[in-house]
Amino acid sequence: MAYLNRGIARYVIRNYKEAIEDFTSTLKFNPKHSEAYYNRGLAKIAIGQKDGACIDFKKAGQLGLVQAHEAVKVFCK
């Protein structure tokens, strides 16, 4: 949880690359953490990594995170 929370904090202050690192660390501990995939996708969108973001959004959706499906519709056309 610590990595996830720090990643969210870093995202909020627009420190996207470090936020991505924290979300990735979260996923190393729990590869089924849908919120980490979703948030990492948002951070990737912020730095222009659309393809990687779409992969993360789709994975979050597969894991049951409803808002990830909306993100796929918006960003992954």
Beta strands, then each sheet from edge to edge (+ up, - down):
end
